[in-house]
Amino acid sequence: MISMVCALAALVSCGKNEPAPQPEVVLSVNAISFANTGETKFFHIKSNLDWTISSSESWLTLTPQSGQAGTIKVM
């Protein structure tokens, strides 16, 4: 009887497929402006999933370029 309950518990626990979470990303700013003399600014990314960020502009460097779920400061 105990082995039957354990087998049933294993089947039930393996049978559920949890749906993937919906991606959620929140930025701490809507826009950032830079002077033409160059400067460093930062913003925060809050996400429930791992993320990556990039720029097509050679003058813009983002650090870090990826992160895990949670909130992180990007420069």
N, C-alpha and C positions, 0 to 999 in steps of 0.2 A: 504494500500500500504506500509506504513512504517513497519507494523508488518511482511509483506511478505519479505521485504528487510532484516530485522533483522533475520528472520528465515533462509533465504538463506545464510546470512553471517555466522550464527552459523553452518550451515551444511558444508559450504566450509571450515571454519577454523577447524572444528572437523574432516573433512575427510582427511586431510593431515597427513601422518605419516612420520615424519622426520627420515631419516636413522641414525643409531647409528654412532658416529664418529669413524674413524679408530684410534686405539691406537697408540700413538707416545710417545716414551721414549728416552730421551737424557741424557747420563751420562757425567760428566765433566772429567772423566779419563777412560783410557782403561784397566789399571791394577794398583793395589796397592800392594806394598811389605812391609812386616813388619819385624822388627828385632826380634830375639828370646827372647829379654829381655822385650818385651812388649812396646807398644807405641800407641798413639792415632792419627789417621789420619781422614781426612774428604773428602767428595766429594759431588757434587750436582746432584740431580735428577730433571729433567724437564720433565713434563708429561702433556698431555691434559686430562687425566682421573685420577680418584683416584687410588692409588697404594698401594701395600704392598711389603715388602722385608724381607727375612729371611736368615739364615745361617744354614748349617748342622754341622758346627764346634762349639764345646762347648767353645773354647777360643775366639771366635769372637762375640762381642756384637754390634748390630746396633741400633742407636737411631736417630730419631724415626723409628719405624718399619712400619709405614704407613703414607700416606699423601693424600692431595687433589690435584686436578689439579693445576699446577703452578710449581714454582721452590723452592726447599728446600735443606738445608744443612743437610747431614747425617754424623754422627760420628760413 
